[in-house]
């Protein structure tokens, strides 16, 4: 290998290492911030709470994510990477405290801390990962998102095992990996330049139409995801199943969904985004219906395919938001991810009474109808343009 080749490949290796490190940090952050559904049945029993409050508890966790657009504005103005570290630290601290709460309101306070911290982590991290991706933003975004989805998928099962073996009070052990990672995070996270006063202003009149459609699409997609992770374990345990098996349903959907994360981003770099969004959401609606009507091994198969299709759309939505708002990509990320999740959290909370009145399957049928609406919404979303990347 000659000197020129060595010089050319060294930055690529550095970017690969940093991207892998960011994916690991995403794994830890999203794991700590999203393991609650795996232990929610045990928490309801421990605090003597009704299943009708399940949606409210999940909303307390997720509503903080609605702050992501504001955090994106702040992150873009400040630059740097400190908000990534603050987010990971806060999510991990909150995750450590969940099992130590003694009342509904202390639980809500801890969950709000997790939600706000989660909103700190994502906008700056997503904008930084796009910089690391260079001319392959879809692939870089997929690698980063894989870490988060594996965390979201694996941690509910791990947390449920900790609760079954040791008790709720030992959930703090899940924060130890983040404690060891934080000192290295400043070397891994990209340093973003601050937005200057003379930067191009955001053209809201031009962007409001496609942004509104994208937020509606993403919120309904998130409603499907959050309804599944909230109410499927309650369905299972309510029917006499074990806590760990109920959590494993979430793990299957989210971990197998990594296939969608990877393939969705890579395909978007080659063939565009809109056809993938339409096809993936069409199959998602069919798979959720199949899950609600199936039994036996078909439950697991339907959830696996559902996860692949749902999470194939996630990197595409973020990239579309960043392309719609090239003046502030941190804000675009916050709108596509945080605001949409916050709106979906309100939806999950509103579905709580339906679960209490008609059983935990009722919210899933309602979410399925919302998922069907995403298909016509996807037809009007902007298509991929390499110039915008």
Buried (B, 14 or more C-beta within 10 A) or exposed (E): EEEEEEEEEEEEEEBEEBBBBBBBBBBBBBBBBBBBBBBBBBBBEBBEBEBEBBBBBBBBBBBBBBBBBBBBBBBBBBBBBBBBBBBBBBBBBBBBBBBBBEEBEBBBBBBBBBBBBBBBBBBBBBBBBBBBBEEBBBBBBBBBBBBBBBBBBBBBBBBBBBBBEEEBEBBBEBBEBBBEBBEEBEEBBBEBEEBEEEEEEBEEEEBEEBBEBBBBBBBBBBBBBBBBBBBBBBBBBBEEBEBBEBBBBBBBBBBBBBBBBBBBBBBBBEEBBBBBBBBBBBBBBBBBBBBBEBEEEEBBBBBBBBBBBBBBBBBBBBBBBBBBBBBBBBBBBBBBBBBBBBBBBBBBBBBBEBBBEEBBBBBBBBBBEBBBBBBEBBEEBBEBEEEEB
